[in-house]
């Protein structure tokens, strides 16, 4: 399946109970679904599986994804880093 998203992308949810919230794409499974996290409602260890049709690309941040692989990042730090992209929504 050809997917427009990659790990490290910042996306905005377009539907569901998490509508308009920002997330980081952690990975993409073999069916094309995204594993997304935001550090608050979806913690690092418990990503949400989301259909790519229900999200919108906001930004690309490979540094955030690299930082995520370090053992010292917390969910609170992740949440702050992701929400720094709120200005790019409009």
N, CA, C and O atoms as CSV, one atom per row, in Angstrom:
chain,resi,resn,atom,element,x,y,z
A,1,UNK,N,N,0.846,-1.188,0.000
A,1,UNK,CA,C,0.000,0.000,0.000
A,1,UNK,C,C,0.885,1.242,0.000
A,1,UNK,O,O,1.817,1.338,0.798
A,2,UNK,N,N,0.605,2.183,-0.877
A,2,UNK,CA,C,1.373,3.415,-0.976
A,2,UNK,C,C,0.849,4.409,0.055
A,2,UNK,O,O,-0.324,4.783,0.030
A,3,UNK,N,N,1.736,4.835,0.969
A,3,UNK,CA,C,1.320,5.703,2.056
A,3,UNK,C,C,2.018,7.050,1.938
A,3,UNK,O,O,3.214,7.105,1.650
A,4,UNK,N,N,1.292,8.124,2.156
A,4,UNK,CA,C,1.850,9.466,2.075
A,4,UNK,C,C,2.582,9.875,3.340
A,4,UNK,O,O,3.327,10.855,3.333
A,5,UNK,N,N,2.382,9.146,4.419
A,5,UNK,CA,C,2.967,9.496,5.704
A,5,UNK,C,C,4.187,8.641,5.995
A,5,UNK,O,O,4.329,7.530,5.485
A,6,UNK,N,N,5.075,9.192,6.837
A,6,UNK,CA,C,6.276,8.485,7.274
A,6,UNK,C,C,6.440,8.688,8.772
A,6,UNK,O,O,5.865,9.609,9.353
A,7,UNK,N,N,7.225,7.826,9.384
A,7,UNK,CA,C,7.535,7.991,10.801
A,7,UNK,C,C,8.235,9.336,10.983
A,7,UNK,O,O,9.125,9.691,10.209
A,8,UNK,N,N,7.831,10.073,12.000
A,8,UNK,CA,C,8.399,11.394,12.261
A,8,UNK,C,C,7.516,12.539,11.810
A,8,UNK,O,O,7.807,13.696,12.112
A,9,UNK,N,N,6.446,12.242,11.093
A,9,UNK,CA,C,5.519,13.292,10.652
A,9,UNK,C,C,4.640,13.737,11.818
A,9,UNK,O,O,4.225,12.926,12.646
A,10,UNK,N,N,4.369,15.023,11.865
A,10,UNK,CA,C,3.396,15.579,12.801
A,10,UNK,C,C,2.086,15.676,12.029
A,10,UNK,O,O,2.043,16.259,10.945
A,11,UNK,N,N,1.020,15.106,12.581
A,11,UNK,CA,C,-0.274,15.088,11.904
A,11,UNK,C,C,-1.353,15.611,12.839
A,11,UNK,O,O,-1.200,15.616,14.060
A,12,UNK,N,N,-2.455,16.054,12.226
A,12,UNK,CA,C,-3.630,16.511,12.966
A,12,UNK,C,C,-4.762,15.539,12.688
A,12,UNK,O,O,-5.021,15.200,11.534
A,13,UNK,N,N,-5.430,15.095,13.724
A,13,UNK,CA,C,-6.566,14.196,13.576
A,13,UNK,C,C,-7.759,14.964,13.007
A,13,UNK,O,O,-8.062,16.071,13.450
A,14,UNK,N,N,-8.427,14.371,12.029
A,14,UNK,CA,C,-9.582,15.006,11.392
A,14,UNK,C,C,-10.915,14.429,11.857
A,14,UNK,O,O,-11.967,15.017,11.604
A,15,UNK,N,N,-10.878,13.274,12.541
A,15,UNK,CA,C,-12.125,12.663,12.981
A,15,UNK,C,C,-11.894,11.856,14.246
A,15,UNK,O,O,-10.759,11.564,14.623
A,16,UNK,N,N,-12.988,11.506,14.886
A,16,UNK,CA,C,-12.927,10.723,16.112
A,16,UNK,C,C,-12.939,11.609,17.344
A,16,UNK,O,O,-13.066,12.830,17.247
A,17,UNK,N,N,-12.806,10.981,18.503
A,17,UNK,CA,C,-12.832,11.748,19.752
A,17,UNK,C,C,-11.584,12.600,19.929
A,17,UNK,O,O,-11.557,13.498,20.771
A,18,UNK,N,N,-10.555,12.326,19.142
A,18,UNK,CA,C,-9.315,13.100,19.211
A,18,UNK,C,C,-9.214,14.136,18.092
A,18,UNK,O,O,-8.116,14.572,17.747
A,19,UNK,N,N,-10.347,14.528,17.530
A,19,UNK,CA,C,-10.386,15.482,16.420
A,19,UNK,C,C,-9.656,16.774,16.772
A,19,UNK,O,O,-9.805,17.303,17.873
A,20,UNK,N,N,-8.863,17.278,15.819
A,20,UNK,CA,C,-8.085,18.517,15.907
A,20,UNK,C,C,-6.859,18.437,16.814
A,20,UNK,O,O,-6.169,19.444,16.978
A,21,UNK,N,N,-6.560,17.288,17.405
A,21,UNK,CA,C,-5.368,17.137,18.227
A,21,UNK,C,C,-4.172,16.781,17.343
A,21,UNK,O,O,-4.325,16.180,16.280
A,22,UNK,N,N,-2.986,17.163,17.802
A,22,UNK,CA,C,-1.753,16.870,17.076
A,22,UNK,C,C,-1.113,15.591,17.598
A,22,UNK,O,O,-1.180,15.287,18.789
A,23,UNK,N,N,-0.491,14.849,16.687
A,23,UNK,CA,C,0.162,13.589,17.025
A,23,UNK,C,C,1.450,13.446,16.231
A,23,UNK,O,O,1.639,14.098,15.204
A,24,UNK,N,N,2.328,12.586,16.719
A,24,UNK,CA,C,3.539,12.191,16.015
A,24,UNK,C,C,3.317,10.797,15.464
A,24,UNK,O,O,2.858,9.909,16.182
A,25,UNK,N,N,3.640,10.596,14.184
A,25,UNK,CA,C,3.544,9.261,13.592
A,25,UNK,C,C,4.759,8.474,14.070
A,25,UNK,O,O,5.899,8.814,13.754
A,26,UNK,N,N,4.501,7.430,14.830
A,26,UNK,CA,C,5.558,6.601,15.380
A,26,UNK,C,C,5.983,5.534,14.375
A,26,UNK,O,O,7.174,5.279,14.194
A,27,UNK,N,N,5.003,4.915,13.726
A,27,UNK,CA,C,5.293,3.882,12.733
A,27,UNK,C,C,4.067,3.656,11.864
A,27,UNK,O,O,2.989,4.192,12.122
A,28,UNK,N,N,4.259,2.847,10.828
A,28,UNK,CA,C,3.170,2.483,9.915
A,28,UNK,C,C,3.171,0.971,9.790
A,28,UNK,O,O,4.208,0.369,9.513
A,29,UNK,N,N,2.011,0.354,9.993
A,29,UNK,CA,C,1.963,-1.108,9.915
A,29,UNK,C,C,1.816,-1.584,8.475
A,29,UNK,O,O,1.700,-0.772,7.557
A,30,UNK,N,N,1.822,-2.886,8.280
A,30,UNK,CA,C,1.800,-3.446,6.926
A,30,UNK,C,C,0.487,-3.194,6.194
A,30,UNK,O,O,0.418,-3.362,4.976
A,31,UNK,N,N,-0.548,-2.795,6.915
A,31,UNK,CA,C,-1.837,-2.494,6.292
A,31,UNK,C,C,-1.983,-1.003,5.973
A,31,UNK,O,O,-2.986,-0.589,5.392
A,32,UNK,N,N,-0.993,-0.206,6.349
A,32,UNK,CA,C,-1.016,1.217,6.063
A,32,UNK,C,C,-1.554,2.075,7.189
A,32,UNK,O,O,-1.620,3.296,7.047
A,33,UNK,N,N,-1.942,1.471,8.308
A,33,UNK,CA,C,-2.443,2.239,9.435
A,33,UNK,C,C,-1.284,2.863,10.192
A,33,UNK,O,O,-0.195,2.293,10.262
A,34,UNK,N,N,-1.526,4.044,10.761
A,34,UNK,CA,C,-0.510,4.789,11.481
A,34,UNK,C,C,-0.570,4.464,12.967
A,34,UNK,O,O,-1.656,4.285,13.519
A,35,UNK,N,N,0.574,4.388,13.609
A,35,UNK,CA,C,0.656,4.321,15.066
A,35,UNK,C,C,1.050,5.725,15.506
A,35,UNK,O,O,2.155,6.186,15.220
A,36,UNK,N,N,0.129,6.409,16.211
A,36,UNK,CA,C,0.358,7.813,16.556
A,36,UNK,C,C,0.383,7.998,18.076
A,36,UNK,O,O,-0.291,7.284,18.819
A,37,UNK,N,N,1.183,8.982,18.516
A,37,UNK,CA,C,1.300,9.299,19.945
A,37,UNK,C,C,1.330,10.813,20.102
A,37,UNK,O,O,1.650,11.545,19.166
A,38,UNK,N,N,0.987,11.270,21.313
A,38,UNK,CA,C,1.092,12.706,21.577
A,38,UNK,C,C,1.628,13.022,22.970
A,38,UNK,O,O,1.809,14.194,23.300
A,39,UNK,N,N,1.883,12.026,23.780
A,39,UNK,CA,C,2.444,12.257,25.104
A,39,UNK,C,C,1.432,12.550,26.184
A,39,UNK,O,O,1.794,12.597,27.360
A,40,UNK,N,N,0.182,12.749,25.834
A,40,UNK,CA,C,-0.841,13.022,26.841
A,40,UNK,C,C,-1.929,11.954,26.788
A,40,UNK,O,O,-1.970,11.077,27.650
A,41,UNK,N,N,-2.801,12.012,25.801
A,41,UNK,CA,C,-3.858,11.007,25.709
A,41,UNK,C,C,-3.335,9.699,25.123
A,41,UNK,O,O,-3.889,8.633,25.393
A,42,UNK,N,N,-2.288,9.772,24.334
A,42,UNK,CA,C,-1.631,8.581,23.765
A,42,UNK,C,C,-0.165,8.629,24.139
A,42,UNK,O,O,0.630,9.334,23.516
A,43,UNK,N,N,0.184,7.864,25.169
A,43,UNK,CA,C,1.541,7.862,25.710
A,43,UNK,C,C,2.503,7.120,24.789
A,43,UNK,O,O,2.080,6.426,23.865
A,44,UNK,N,N,3.789,7.271,25.047
A,44,UNK,CA,C,4.831,6.684,24.225
A,44,UNK,C,C,4.675,5.165,24.111
A,44,UNK,O,O,4.859,4.607,23.030
A,45,UNK,N,N,4.348,4.510,25.186
A,45,UNK,CA,C,4.229,3.054,25.172
A,45,UNK,C,C,2.908,2.514,24.651
A,45,UNK,O,O,2.767,1.306,24.462
A,46,UNK,N,N,1.925,3.402,24.414
A,46,UNK,CA,C,0.591,2.969,24.012
A,46,UNK,C,C,0.063,3.784,22.836
A,46,UNK,O,O,-0.841,4.601,23.009
A,47,UNK,N,N,0.617,3.573,21.643
A,47,UNK,CA,C,0.163,4.366,20.492
A,47,UNK,C,C,-1.247,3.997,20.050
A,47,UNK,O,O,-1.735,2.903,20.334
A,48,UNK,N,N,-1.892,4.926,19.352
A,48,UNK,CA,C,-3.220,4.700,18.774
A,48,UNK,C,C,-3.055,4.298,17.322
A,48,UNK,O,O,-2.237,4.873,16.603
A,49,UNK,N,N,-3.819,3.325,16.893
A,49,UNK,CA,C,-3.829,2.909,15.495
A,49,UNK,C,C,-4.870,3.753,14.778
A,49,UNK,O,O,-6.043,3.748,15.150
A,50,UNK,N,N,-4.438,4.483,13.744
A,50,UNK,CA,C,-5.317,5.447,13.078
A,50,UNK,C,C,-5.257,5.266,11.567
A,50,UNK,O,O,-4.184,5.055,11.002
A,51,UNK,N,N,-6.400,5.349,10.927
A,51,UNK,CA,C,-6.491,5.287,9.475
A,51,UNK,C,C,-5.890,6.564,8.898
A,51,UNK,O,O,-6.240,7.655,9.348
A,52,UNK,N,N,-4.993,6.460,7.911
A,52,UNK,CA,C,-4.380,7.673,7.354
A,52,UNK,C,C,-5.369,8.615,6.673
A,52,UNK,O,O,-5.054,9.788,6.473
A,53,UNK,N,N,-6.551,8.132,6.316
A,53,UNK,CA,C,-7.575,8.998,5.736
A,53,UNK,C,C,-8.104,10.005,6.756
A,53,UNK,O,O,-8.681,11.027,6.386
A,54,UNK,N,N,-7.902,9.709,8.039
A,54,UNK,CA,C,-8.471,10.526,9.095
A,54,UNK,C,C,-7.473,11.480,9.734
A,54,UNK,O,O,-7.727,12.017,10.813
A,55,UNK,N,N,-6.329,11.695,9.067
A,55,UNK,CA,C,-5.346,12.648,9.571
A,55,UNK,C,C,-4.870,13.563,8.450
A,55,UNK,O,O,-4.993,13.240,7.269
A,56,UNK,N,N,-4.320,14.720,8.847
A,56,UNK,CA,C,-3.793,15.703,7.911
A,56,UNK,C,C,-2.345,15.992,8.289
A,56,UNK,O,O,-2.025,16.160,9.466
A,57,UNK,N,N,-1.473,16.048,7.285
A,57,UNK,CA,C,-0.065,16.348,7.504
A,57,UNK,C,C,0.090,17.784,7.991
A,57,UNK,O,O,-0.539,18.699,7.458
A,58,UNK,N,N,0.944,17.981,9.023
A,58,UNK,CA,C,1.226,19.318,9.544
A,58,UNK,C,C,2.692,19.675,9.314
A,58,UNK,O,O,2.999,20.751,8.802
A,59,UNK,N,N,3.599,18.768,9.695
A,59,UNK,CA,C,5.036,19.054,9.566
A,59,UNK,C,C,5.828,17.755,9.632
A,59,UNK,O,O,5.304,16.709,10.016
A,60,UNK,N,N,7.088,17.839,9.254
A,60,UNK,CA,C,8.020,16.712,9.330
A,60,UNK,C,C,9.078,17.058,10.357
A,60,UNK,O,O,9.668,18.137,10.296
A,61,UNK,N,N,9.331,16.161,11.303
A,61,UNK,CA,C,10.340,16.421,12.325
A,61,UNK,C,C,11.117,15.147,12.639
A,61,UNK,O,O,10.733,14.373,13.517
A,62,UNK,N,N,12.213,14.939,11.911
A,62,UNK,CA,C,13.034,13.755,12.136
A,62,UNK,C,C,13.793,13.850,13.453
A,62,UNK,O,O,14.077,12.828,14.079
A,63,UNK,N,N,14.125,15.069,13.882
A,63,UNK,CA,C,14.825,15.242,15.158
A,63,UNK,C,C,13.960,14.785,16.325
A,63,UNK,O,O,14.467,14.209,17.288
A,64,UNK,N,N,12.664,15.038,16.244
A,64,UNK,CA,C,11.751,14.600,17.297
A,64,UNK,C,C,11.700,13.083,17.347
A,64,UNK,O,O,11.685,12.502,18.431
A,65,UNK,N,N,11.673,12.435,16.192
A,65,UNK,CA,C,11.653,10.975,16.149
A,65,UNK,C,C,12.955,10.400,16.704
A,65,UNK,O,O,12.928,9.400,17.422
A,66,UNK,N,N,14.092,11.015,16.383
A,66,UNK,CA,C,15.378,10.561,16.933
A,66,UNK,C,C,15.400,10.737,18.448
A,66,UNK,O,O,15.880,9.871,19.179
A,67,UNK,N,N,14.877,11.862,18.903
A,67,UNK,CA,C,14.834,12.125,20.344
A,67,UNK,C,C,13.929,11.131,21.052
A,67,UNK,O,O,14.174,10.773,22.204
A,68,UNK,N,N,12.891,10.688,20.372
A,68,UNK,CA,C,11.964,9.726,20.937
A,68,UNK,C,C,12.665,8.403,21.239
A,68,UNK,O,O,12.298,7.706,22.185
A,69,UNK,N,N,13.665,8.061,20.443
A,69,UNK,CA,C,14.394,6.814,20.653
A,69,UNK,C,C,15.351,6.883,21.839
A,69,UNK,O,O,15.869,5.853,22.271
A,70,UNK,N,N,15.592,8.075,22.370
A,70,UNK,CA,C,16.453,8.187,23.548
A,70,UNK,C,C,15.632,7.805,24.779
A,70,UNK,O,O,14.436,8.089,24.843
A,71,UNK,N,N,16.266,7.169,25.743
A,71,UNK,CA,C,15.507,6.718,26.926
A,71,UNK,C,C,15.138,7.831,27.891
A,71,UNK,O,O,14.424,7.584,28.863
A,72,UNK,N,N,15.611,9.063,27.646
A,72,UNK,CA,C,15.386,10.138,28.611
A,72,UNK,C,C,14.173,11.006,28.307
A,72,UNK,O,O,13.799,11.823,29.148
A,73,UNK,N,N,13.548,10.868,27.158
A,73,UNK,CA,C,12.404,11.719,26.831
A,73,UNK,C,C,11.174,11.268,27.620
A,73,UNK,O,O,10.922,10.074,27.779
A,74,UNK,N,N,10.418,12.247,28.105
A,74,UNK,CA,C,9.209,11.946,28.869
A,74,UNK,C,C,7.991,12.283,28.016
A,74,UNK,O,O,8.094,12.966,26.997
A,75,UNK,N,N,6.851,11.793,28.452
A,75,UNK,CA,C,5.601,12.092,27.748
A,75,UNK,C,C,5.300,13.588,27.785
A,75,UNK,O,O,4.777,14.131,26.811
A,76,UNK,N,N,5.616,14.256,28.877
A,76,UNK,CA,C,5.369,15.699,28.992
A,76,UNK,C,C,6.220,16.474,27.989
A,76,UNK,O,O,5.730,17.404,27.349
A,77,UNK,N,N,7.497,16.096,27.849
A,77,UNK,CA,C,8.365,16.750,26.868
A,77,UNK,C,C,7.850,16.524,25.455
A,77,UNK,O,O,7.832,17.446,24.640
A,78,UNK,N,N,7.433,15.300,25.166
A,78,UNK,CA,C,6.895,14.967,23.852
A,78,UNK,C,C,5.671,15.817,23.543
A,78,UNK,O,O,5.536,16.336,22.435
A,79,UNK,N,N,4.787,15.961,24.510
A,79,UNK,CA,C,3.577,16.757,24.329
A,79,UNK,C,C,3.920,18.214,24.006
A,79,UNK,O,O,3.315,18.810,23.115
A,80,UNK,N,N,4.881,18.785,24.722
A,80,UNK,CA,C,5.286,20.175,24.478
A,80,UNK,C,C,5.900,20.339,23.088
A,80,UNK,O,O,5.616,21.316,22.395
A,81,UNK,N,N,6.739,19.387,22.677
A,81,UNK,CA,C,7.390,19.475,21.373
A,81,UNK,C,C,6.385,19.368,20.229
A,81,UNK,O,O,6.501,20.079,19.231
A,82,UNK,N,N,5.406,18.490,20.370
A,82,UNK,CA,C,4.388,18.322,19.325
A,82,UNK,C,C,3.495,19.555,19.231
A,82,UNK,O,O,3.165,20.006,18.135
A,83,UNK,N,N,3.109,20.096,20.376
A,83,UNK,CA,C,2.195,21.240,20.370
A,83,UNK,C,C,2.868,22.534,19.959
A,83,UNK,O,O,2.186,23.548,19.810
A,84,UNK,N,N,4.167,22.539,19.772
A,84,UNK,CA,C,4.853,23.707,19.226
A,84,UNK,C,C,4.450,23.934,17.770
A,84,UNK,O,O,4.696,25.009,17.223
A,85,UNK,N,N,3.841,22.947,17.147
A,85,UNK,CA,C,3.412,23.046,15.759
A,85,UNK,C,C,1.991,23.563,15.581
A,85,UNK,O,O,1.488,23.589,14.458
A,86,UNK,N,N,1.339,23.971,16.646
A,86,UNK,CA,C,-0.043,24.460,16.557
A,86,UNK,C,C,-0.180,25.654,15.616
A,86,UNK,O,O,-1.224,25.827,14.988
A,87,UNK,N,N,0.856,26.473,15.514
A,87,UNK,CA,C,0.802,27.657,14.639
A,87,UNK,C,C,0.729,27.277,13.163
A,87,UNK,O,O,0.283,28.082,12.346
A,88,UNK,N,N,1.158,26.065,12.806
A,88,UNK,CA,C,1.152,25.624,11.410
A,88,UNK,C,C,-0.206,25.086,10.948
A,88,UNK,O,O,-0.355,24.692,9.791
A,89,UNK,N,N,-1.184,25.070,11.838
A,89,UNK,CA,C,-2.473,24.467,11.492
A,89,UNK,C,C,-3.285,25.297,10.514
A,89,UNK,O,O,-4.072,24.739,9.748
A,90,UNK,N,N,-3.120,26.600,10.515
A,90,UNK,CA,C,-3.910,27.432,9.621
A,90,UNK,C,C,-3.101,28.059,8.562
A,90,UNK,O,O,-3.635,28.791,7.729
